[in-house]
Amino acid sequence: MTRFAAWLLYALVAALGHLPWRWLRGLGDLLAWGWQRAGARESKVAARNLELAYPDLPAPQRAELQRAVLRTTARQTLETLRFWTRPHASNLALLRTRDGVALFDAAIASGRGVIVAAPHYGNWELLNQWLAARTPLAILYRAPESAVGEAFLRRVRADSGDRVTQVRAEGPGIRQLFKLLKAGGVTGILPDQQPKAGDGVFAPFFGVQALTMTLLGRLAERSGATVLFGYCERIGAGPEFALHFEPAPAAIASQDPVEAATALNAAVERIARRDPAQYQWTYKRYTRRPPGSGEANPYVDPERLR
């Protein structure tokens, strides 16, 4: 039953993904308008995150940024449905520029293993497809609560050459990544999701303390792997992208977990500031607060964080 439901979901997504780009763009803008009009979760979370991250930005400018975030988020959602259900070669043809690929190739050639830190910026699913076309790849992911959702993700993130291994962000999966990196393999990690309590430390992100993963730093420090930041940034008015790879700061592999997390967040923040509308501000990044701070969850009681 799970496999059938996942197949049915894929069929529906594929039908939507085959719509012309201009239709998807229009549907995305309509969805964004609906979110804001209805005061949907996406609209409220984006507004609160922007208040926290840009406290000095005049309210009218922050409201305009919020609208831009919602438009970009909605378009990205529909855009990803298309990428998941269309041939990877046609998706990758939308990459107009490729910056830093020599860094990536050199990192693989070193044989030390490669960690690609991919923030929620631009379209990270297109980055996954580029990586899979270049090299065997392990993707660390947090399993959805729904068995149908997980079966669907495993199908759309697979590649025809069986070059993608999807690894759960759990104990056995983490050990698998250590072995992969020690053998010179490549893994992709989304570094800006809030980890479970006990799996991270607090470090500043846009001037606000955020619970930040320590896994990436531990993997880098213990395996000796090269860490690169990678992202596919939207450019122009149409469905066009620029691929970027950048070296990570050395402190990201520090034995001090707070120092490593601080370097990680600083790098993600710098990328997000390139074009704030392309960052995933609809995610509740600051839910957990530092112990003993007296701060409340800002998405429940927004008056107490600052």
C-alpha positions as CSV (number, residue, x, y, z in Angstrom):
1,M,0.0,0.0,0.0
2,T,2.9,2.4,0.8
3,R,4.5,1.8,-2.5
4,F,1.3,2.3,-4.4
5,A,0.6,5.5,-2.5
6,A,4.1,6.8,-3.2
7,W,3.7,5.9,-6.9
8,L,0.4,7.7,-7.0
9,L,1.9,10.8,-5.4
10,Y,4.8,10.7,-7.9
11,A,2.3,10.5,-10.8
12,L,0.5,13.6,-9.5
13,V,3.7,15.5,-9.0
14,A,4.9,14.5,-12.4
15,A,1.8,15.9,-14.0
16,L,2.3,19.2,-12.2
17,G,6.0,19.2,-13.1
18,H,5.3,18.9,-16.8
19,L,3.5,22.3,-16.9
20,P,5.3,25.0,-18.8
21,W,7.7,27.1,-16.7
22,R,5.6,30.3,-17.0
23,W,2.6,28.4,-15.7
24,L,4.6,27.1,-12.7
25,R,5.9,30.6,-12.0
26,G,2.3,32.0,-12.1
27,L,1.1,29.2,-9.8
28,G,3.9,29.9,-7.4
29,D,3.1,33.6,-7.3
30,L,-0.6,32.7,-6.7
31,L,0.4,30.3,-3.9
32,A,2.6,33.0,-2.3
33,W,-0.3,35.5,-2.4
34,G,-2.6,33.0,-0.8
35,W,-0.1,32.3,2.0
36,Q,0.1,36.0,2.8
37,R,-3.6,36.7,2.4
38,A,-4.6,33.8,4.7
39,G,-1.8,34.4,7.3
40,A,-0.5,30.9,6.6
41,R,2.3,29.3,8.6
42,E,4.8,30.1,5.9
43,S,3.9,33.8,6.0
44,K,4.0,34.1,9.8
45,V,7.3,32.2,10.2
46,A,9.0,34.2,7.4
47,A,7.9,37.5,9.0
48,R,9.1,36.4,12.4
49,N,12.5,35.2,11.1
50,L,13.1,38.5,9.2
51,E,12.2,40.5,12.4
52,L,14.9,38.5,14.2
53,A,17.5,38.5,11.5
54,Y,17.0,42.1,10.3
55,P,15.9,44.1,13.3
56,D,17.2,47.4,12.0
57,L,15.5,47.1,8.6
58,P,12.6,49.6,8.3
59,A,9.3,47.8,8.6
60,P,8.2,48.6,5.0
61,Q,11.4,47.1,3.6
62,R,11.1,44.1,5.8
63,A,7.5,43.6,4.6
64,E,8.7,43.8,1.0
65,L,11.4,41.3,1.7
66,Q,8.8,39.0,3.3
67,R,6.7,39.1,0.1
68,A,9.8,38.4,-2.0
69,V,10.7,35.4,0.3
70,L,7.2,34.0,-0.1
71,R,7.3,34.3,-3.9
72,T,10.7,32.7,-4.1
73,T,9.7,29.9,-1.7
74,A,6.5,29.1,-3.6
75,R,8.3,29.1,-7.0
76,Q,11.1,26.9,-5.6
77,T,8.5,24.4,-4.3
78,L,7.0,24.0,-7.7
79,E,10.3,24.2,-9.5
80,T,11.6,21.3,-7.4
81,L,8.6,19.2,-8.3
82,R,9.7,19.6,-11.9
83,F,13.3,18.8,-11.2
84,W,12.3,15.6,-9.3
85,T,10.2,14.3,-12.2
86,R,12.1,15.4,-15.3
87,P,15.3,14.0,-16.8
88,H,18.3,15.2,-14.9
89,A,20.1,16.2,-18.1
90,S,17.4,18.7,-19.0
91,N,17.4,20.1,-15.5
92,L,21.2,20.6,-15.5
93,A,21.0,22.3,-18.9
94,L,19.5,25.3,-16.9
95,L,22.9,25.9,-15.2
96,R,24.3,28.9,-17.1
97,T,27.6,29.3,-15.1
98,R,29.7,27.0,-13.0
99,D,32.0,28.6,-10.5
100,G,34.5,26.7,-8.3
101,V,34.1,23.4,-10.0
102,A,37.9,23.1,-10.1
103,L,37.9,23.2,-6.2
104,F,35.4,20.3,-6.2
105,D,37.4,18.2,-8.7
106,A,40.7,18.9,-6.8
107,A,39.0,17.9,-3.5
108,I,37.9,14.5,-5.0
109,A,41.4,14.0,-6.6
110,S,43.0,14.4,-3.2
111,G,41.4,11.2,-2.0
112,R,40.6,12.6,1.4
113,G,36.9,12.6,1.1
114,V,34.6,15.6,0.4
115,I,31.8,17.1,2.4
116,V,29.5,19.4,0.4
117,A,27.7,21.7,2.8
118,A,24.6,22.8,0.9
119,P,22.6,25.6,2.7
120,H,18.9,26.0,2.0
121,Y,19.6,28.6,-0.6
122,G,18.6,28.7,-4.2
123,N,17.7,25.2,-5.3
124,W,19.6,22.5,-3.4
125,E,17.8,19.6,-5.2
126,L,19.4,20.8,-8.5
127,L,22.8,20.8,-6.7
128,N,22.1,17.2,-5.7
129,Q,21.5,16.2,-9.3
130,W,24.7,18.0,-10.5
131,L,26.8,16.2,-7.8
132,A,25.2,12.8,-8.7
133,A,26.1,13.4,-12.3
134,R,29.7,14.0,-11.3
135,T,30.4,11.4,-8.7
136,P,28.8,8.7,-6.5
137,L,27.2,10.6,-3.7
138,A,25.7,9.9,-0.2
139,I,23.0,12.3,0.9
140,L,22.3,12.7,4.6
141,Y,18.6,13.3,5.2
142,R,16.1,13.4,8.1
143,A,13.4,10.8,7.5
144,P,9.8,12.1,7.2
145,E,7.3,10.9,9.7
146,S,5.2,9.4,6.9
147,A,6.3,6.1,5.3
148,V,4.7,7.3,2.0
149,G,6.7,10.5,2.2
150,E,9.9,8.6,2.7
151,A,9.2,6.3,-0.1
152,F,8.4,9.2,-2.4
153,L,11.7,11.1,-1.4
154,R,13.7,7.9,-2.0
155,R,12.2,7.6,-5.5
156,V,12.6,11.3,-6.6
157,R,16.1,11.6,-5.2
158,A,17.4,8.4,-6.8
159,D,19.4,8.6,-10.0
160,S,19.3,6.2,-12.9
161,G,22.9,5.2,-12.4
162,D,22.5,4.2,-8.8
163,R,25.1,6.8,-7.8
164,V,23.0,8.3,-5.0
165,T,22.9,6.7,-1.5
166,Q,20.4,8.2,0.8
167,V,21.5,7.9,4.4
168,R,19.3,8.5,7.4
169,A,20.6,11.1,10.0
170,E,20.8,8.4,12.7
171,G,23.6,6.4,14.4
172,P,24.2,3.7,11.8
173,G,23.9,6.2,9.0
174,I,26.5,8.5,10.6
175,R,28.9,5.6,11.0
176,Q,28.4,4.8,7.4
177,L,29.4,8.4,6.4
178,F,32.6,8.2,8.5
179,K,33.6,5.1,6.6
180,L,32.6,6.7,3.2
181,L,34.7,9.8,3.9
182,K,37.7,7.8,5.1
183,A,37.6,5.9,1.8
184,G,37.6,9.2,-0.2
185,G,33.9,9.4,-0.9
186,V,31.6,12.4,-1.2
187,T,28.6,13.3,1.0
188,G,26.1,16.2,0.9
189,I,24.8,17.7,4.1
190,L,22.2,20.4,4.6
191,P,24.0,22.3,7.5
192,D,21.3,24.8,8.6
193,Q,18.6,22.6,10.0
194,Q,18.0,22.7,13.7
195,P,19.3,19.4,15.2
196,K,17.7,17.4,18.0
197,A,18.5,18.6,21.6
198,G,21.9,17.1,22.5
199,D,23.1,16.9,18.9
200,G,24.2,20.5,18.6
201,V,25.5,23.6,20.3
202,F,24.3,27.2,20.3
203,A,26.1,29.6,17.9
204,P,25.1,33.0,16.4
205,F,23.2,33.1,13.2
206,F,22.2,36.5,12.0
207,G,23.0,37.8,15.5
208,V,20.6,35.3,17.2
209,Q,21.8,32.2,19.1
210,A,20.7,29.2,17.1
211,L,21.0,25.5,18.0
212,T,23.5,24.3,15.3
213,M,24.6,20.9,14.2
214,T,28.0,19.6,15.4
215,L,27.9,16.6,13.0
216,L,29.5,18.3,10.1
217,G,32.4,19.6,12.2
218,R,32.9,16.2,13.8
219,L,32.9,14.5,10.4
220,A,35.4,17.0,9.0
221,E,37.7,16.9,12.0
222,R,37.8,13.1,12.4
223,S,37.9,12.1,8.8
224,G,40.2,14.8,7.5
225,A,37.7,15.4,4.6
226,T,37.7,18.6,2.6
227,V,34.6,20.8,3.3
228,L,33.2,22.9,0.4
229,F,30.0,25.0,0.4
230,G,27.9,24.4,-2.7
231,Y,24.7,26.0,-4.0
232,C,22.7,26.6,-7.1
233,E,21.7,30.3,-7.2
234,R,18.8,31.6,-9.3
235,I,19.9,34.2,-11.9
236,G,17.9,36.3,-14.3
237,A,14.1,36.3,-14.6
238,G,13.7,32.8,-16.1
239,P,14.6,29.3,-14.9
240,E,18.3,29.8,-14.9
241,F,20.9,29.0,-12.3
242,A,24.6,29.5,-11.4
243,L,26.5,26.7,-9.7
244,H,28.9,27.8,-7.0
245,F,31.5,26.0,-4.9
246,E,33.5,27.8,-2.2
247,P,36.1,26.6,0.4
248,A,34.8,26.3,4.0
249,P,36.7,28.2,6.7
250,A,39.3,26.1,8.4
251,A,37.6,26.6,11.8
252,I,34.7,24.5,10.6
253,A,36.8,21.4,11.5
254,S,37.8,22.8,14.9
255,Q,37.9,20.4,17.9
256,D,35.9,23.0,19.8
257,P,32.3,22.4,18.7
258,V,31.2,26.0,19.4
259,E,34.0,27.4,17.3
260,A,33.1,24.9,14.5
261,A,29.4,25.8,14.7
262,T,30.1,29.5,14.7
263,A,32.3,29.2,11.6
264,L,29.5,27.0,10.0
265,N,26.8,29.6,10.7
266,A,28.9,32.5,9.5
267,A,29.5,30.8,6.2
268,V,25.8,30.0,5.7
269,E,24.9,33.6,6.7
270,R,27.3,35.0,4.2
271,I,25.7,33.0,1.4
272,A,22.2,33.8,2.5
273,R,23.0,37.5,2.4
274,R,23.9,37.3,-1.3
275,D,20.1,37.4,-2.0
276,P,18.0,37.0,1.2
277,A,14.9,36.2,-0.8
278,Q,16.5,33.0,-2.0
279,Y,17.1,31.7,1.6
280,Q,14.5,29.4,3.3
281,W,13.1,31.9,5.9
282,T,9.9,29.8,6.2
283,Y,11.8,27.3,8.5
284,K,11.6,27.7,12.3
285,R,15.3,28.0,12.8
286,Y,15.2,29.5,16.4
287,T,12.7,27.2,18.1
288,R,15.1,26.0,20.8
289,R,16.6,28.6,23.1
290,P,19.9,28.5,25.1
291,P,19.4,26.8,28.6
292,G,19.0,29.4,31.3
293,S,18.5,32.3,29.0
294,G,14.9,32.8,30.0
295,E,14.0,33.2,26.3
296,A,10.8,31.7,25.0
297,N,10.2,30.0,21.6
298,P,10.0,33.1,19.4
299,Y,7.3,31.6,17.2
300,V,5.0,31.3,20.2
301,D,5.8,34.4,22.2
302,P,7.6,36.8,19.9
303,E,8.0,39.5,22.6
304,R,10.5,37.6,24.8
305,L,13.4,36.8,22.5
306,R,14.7,40.4,22.2
